[in-house]
């Protein structure tokens, strides 16, 4: 068909769920017709003489008075018919609709921010088709749940590295599984944590922290500054920018082709400019990292 996997997946996700559409009905009942037309049906149903008089104005000739329910029903029926048609076209073209739908990005329901987070994951090459859960991130009792935080008021606790936990992915306290946690600013441009949005497109990343080889279902041990691959930096967008989206991503460390589990990543933490746009590189060079969970917050850098 010439479509890419991504476009096909998006199309299928939009049209491959016919079960959501109401069943087609040949005609409405007398009661429904009466309700839509605003008349009272007689013993034999709705008759022409019971209908509202048609306007004789030339200006309104040929027009109908549609109710909101009628328009909504017609629009839904049209969309469902289109979805069914496209569904059959994909099958006729040899596309496995059910399999393709399963490969669509599956993020937790973050409301209106789900779309922007999906875009970030796609831009960085993060495979989320297996489905991600919401990651638990705690800043001294403040649990991150997609809220907006201001540097002006929240700096005292934002300066401290958070505690990140994922007990749901552990098979007991002795589970040897290792995990990596990324924390990055998804709205950076060039410069320390990004420059003014008026000077460039905000499509880069800035690495705020990197925990690797984490065991025990949390960052308690690997979260010590001496053990971190990229020491924690407080998110601090430029004051002239609008708020930035800060993302936390949990990945399970599988086995590399050479039999090791280590994460390939080099960084001198004193060179802050080397943290710019490194997330894509880390994901690309470590195919053994399997995304498991994520969450995010918004940070406003205005003083």
ChimeraX attribute file (.defattr): number of C-alpha atoms within 10 A of each C-alpha:
attribute: neighborCount
match mode: 1-to-1
recipient: residues
	/A:1	8
	/A:2	6
	/A:3	8
	/A:4	9
	/A:5	12
	/A:6	14
	/A:7	12
	/A:8	19
	/A:9	21
	/A:10	17
	/A:11	19
	/A:12	25
	/A:13	18
	/A:14	14
	/A:15	23
	/A:16	21
	/A:17	16
	/A:18	14
	/A:19	8
	/A:20	9
	/A:21	14
	/A:22	11
	/A:23	10
	/A:24	9
	/A:25	7
	/A:26	6
	/A:27	8
	/A:28	10
	/A:29	11
	/A:30	15
	/A:31	14
	/A:32	12
	/A:33	16
	/A:34	19
	/A:35	12
	/A:36	15
	/A:37	17
	/A:38	13
	/A:39	15
	/A:40	16
	/A:41	17
	/A:42	11
	/A:43	7
	/A:44	7
	/A:45	13
	/A:46	18
	/A:47	13
	/A:48	7
	/A:49	7
	/A:50	15
	/A:51	14
	/A:52	10
	/A:53	8
	/A:54	12
	/A:55	12
	/A:56	9
	/A:57	8
	/A:58	7
	/A:59	8
	/A:60	10
	/A:61	10
	/A:62	10
	/A:63	9
	/A:64	9
	/A:65	8
	/A:66	10
	/A:67	12
	/A:68	10
	/A:69	10
	/A:70	13
	/A:71	11
	/A:72	11
	/A:73	13
	/A:74	12
	/A:75	12
	/A:76	14
	/A:77	17
	/A:78	12
	/A:79	14
	/A:80	21
	/A:81	16
	/A:82	13
	/A:83	20
	/A:84	16
	/A:85	12
	/A:86	17
	/A:87	20
	/A:88	16
	/A:89	12
	/A:90	18
	/A:91	12
	/A:92	10
	/A:93	9
	/A:94	10
	/A:95	16
	/A:96	12
	/A:97	20
	/A:98	13
	/A:99	11
	/A:100	18
	/A:101	20
	/A:102	15
	/A:103	19
	/A:104	22
	/A:105	21
	/A:106	16
	/A:107	22
	/A:108	16
	/A:109	12
	/A:110	15
	/A:111	8
	/A:112	8
	/A:113	12
	/A:114	14
	/A:115	12
	/A:116	13
	/A:117	20
	/A:118	16
	/A:119	12
	/A:120	19
	/A:121	18
	/A:122	14
	/A:123	12
	/A:124	19
	/A:125	14
	/A:126	20
	/A:127	19
	/A:128	19
	/A:129	14
	/A:130	14
	/A:131	16
	/A:132	20
	/A:133	17
	/A:134	19
	/A:135	21
	/A:136	21
	/A:137	21
	/A:138	15
	/A:139	15
	/A:140	12
	/A:141	10
	/A:142	11
	/A:143	14
	/A:144	19
	/A:145	16
	/A:146	17
	/A:147	10
	/A:148	14
	/A:149	18
	/A:150	17
	/A:151	20
	/A:152	11
	/A:153	11
	/A:154	12
	/A:155	15
	/A:156	10
	/A:157	15
	/A:158	20
	/A:159	15
	/A:160	13
	/A:161	19
	/A:162	21
	/A:163	16
	/A:164	19
	/A:165	17
	/A:166	19
	/A:167	12
	/A:168	10
	/A:169	15
	/A:170	16
	/A:171	12
	/A:172	11
	/A:173	10
	/A:174	9
	/A:175	12
	/A:176	13
	/A:177	17
	/A:178	18
	/A:179	28
	/A:180	22
	/A:181	23
	/A:182	19
	/A:183	24
	/A:184	26
	/A:185	29
	/A:186	26
	/A:187	24
	/A:188	29
	/A:189	22
	/A:190	20
	/A:191	13
	/A:192	16
	/A:193	25
	/A:194	26
	/A:195	20
	/A:196	18
	/A:197	16
	/A:198	9
	/A:199	10
	/A:200	12
	/A:201	14
	/A:202	17
	/A:203	14
	/A:204	21
	/A:205	24
	/A:206	27
	/A:207	27
	/A:208	23
	/A:209	23
	/A:210	22
	/A:211	23
	/A:212	23
	/A:213	20
	/A:214	22
	/A:215	19
	/A:216	22
	/A:217	22
	/A:218	19
	/A:219	23
	/A:220	14
	/A:221	15
	/A:222	21
	/A:223	23
	/A:224	13
	/A:225	14
	/A:226	9
	/A:227	15
	/A:228	19
	/A:229	20
	/A:230	24
	/A:231	20
	/A:232	21
	/A:233	16
	/A:234	16
	/A:235	25
	/A:236	22
	/A:237	26
	/A:238	21
	/A:239	14
	/A:240	14
	/A:241	17
	/A:242	16
	/A:243	20
	/A:244	24
	/A:245	23
	/A:246	23
	/A:247	22
	/A:248	23
	/A:249	21
	/A:250	26
	/A:251	19
	/A:252	21
	/A:253	23
	/A:254	19
	/A:255	13
	/A:256	14
	/A:257	9
	/A:258	6
	/A:259	8
	/A:260	11
	/A:261	19
	/A:262	17
	/A:263	21
	/A:264	10
	/A:265	15
	/A:266	10
	/A:267	12
	/A:268	12
	/A:269	14
	/A:270	10
	/A:271	8
	/A:272	17
	/A:273	15
	/A:274	15
	/A:275	21
	/A:276	21
	/A:277	21
	/A:278	18
	/A:279	22
	/A:280	15
	/A:281	13
	/A:282	17
	/A:283	21
	/A:284	14
	/A:285	12
	/A:286	17
	/A:287	15
	/A:288	19
	/A:289	24
	/A:290	19
	/A:291	23
	/A:292	21
	/A:293	22
	/A:294	22
	/A:295	23
	/A:296	26
	/A:297	17
	/A:298	20
	/A:299	23
	/A:300	23
	/A:301	20
	/A:302	15
	/A:303	10
